[in-house]
Amino acid sequence: MQPSKEILIDYLDHQLNQQDTDQVETMIKNDKSLADEFQYLNMAIDTVRLNTINDKVFAVRRSLKNISELTVTPANNRIRRIYKMSMRVAAGFILLIGMAVLYKYLTVSNLSVYEKQFTSYDLSNMRGQETQDAEAGAYLNKNWSEVLTIFQKENNKSNKSVFLAAMAEMQLNNFSQAVTLFENILNNTGDSSFREETEYYLSLAYLMNHEINKSIRLINKIKSDTSHTYYPLALKLSSIDLKIIELKK
């Protein structure tokens, strides 16, 4: 697959199959110029979404101003009818725009963004690490409570075991507990494993734990690093959606 603007747009619109999606994410991660172009397109789409409504409202206002400047005389019934009809159309158009803005504001929430961005962690992504221990086995079987039970019994808790426990807490919607576990990984300066995974999932845990400012800071940190494993996923997060959530706090 050769990278192009059309492919990047299809990727943003979720029009690619899984194989092509994986290829695009790999290309974005490995090609800085493509990553820059992708980030530009994503920002442009967010900007267009925000500005389109303002542009339409401005156009309607300008149209109304031009109509109001027409000389309307009692004898010119045709102009009067056009003016009245234009006023009704403009009012309806502005109402539709207002409804669209209201719908966007009402439907965007931390939950809607979370459900769009969260994907279960694939245990096969553990780069060459042993995955056949009891905790990993429970995780593979999606037995989240068992994952936590095994984790609590462990004497020496590695970043791997803490990460799996945190992911189990997220699956059980225990976001406060997940935040604590993820933060323990980032505070463990003696072990750098699972840091990138933790940063991405912690940003989502912050979001669901109503710590939106911490979530935004962590997401922006990931977006600023094109080599980050979760850079392509972080770029999908709409800045406008995050701003709406921030305003709703």
Salt bridges, closest charged atoms under 4 A:
GLU25 OE2 - LYS236 NZ 3.97
ASP36 OD2 - LYS32 NZ 3.11
ASP46 OD1 - ARG49 NH1 3.51
ASP133 OD2 - LYS160 NZ 2.48
GLU197 OE2 - ARG127 NH1 3.08
GLU199 OE2 - LYS221 NZ 2.82
GLU199 OE1 - HIS228 NE2 2.74
GLU211 OE1 - LYS214 NZ 3.14
ASP241 OD1 - LYS104 NZ 2.87
GLU246 OE1 - LYS243 NZ 3.67
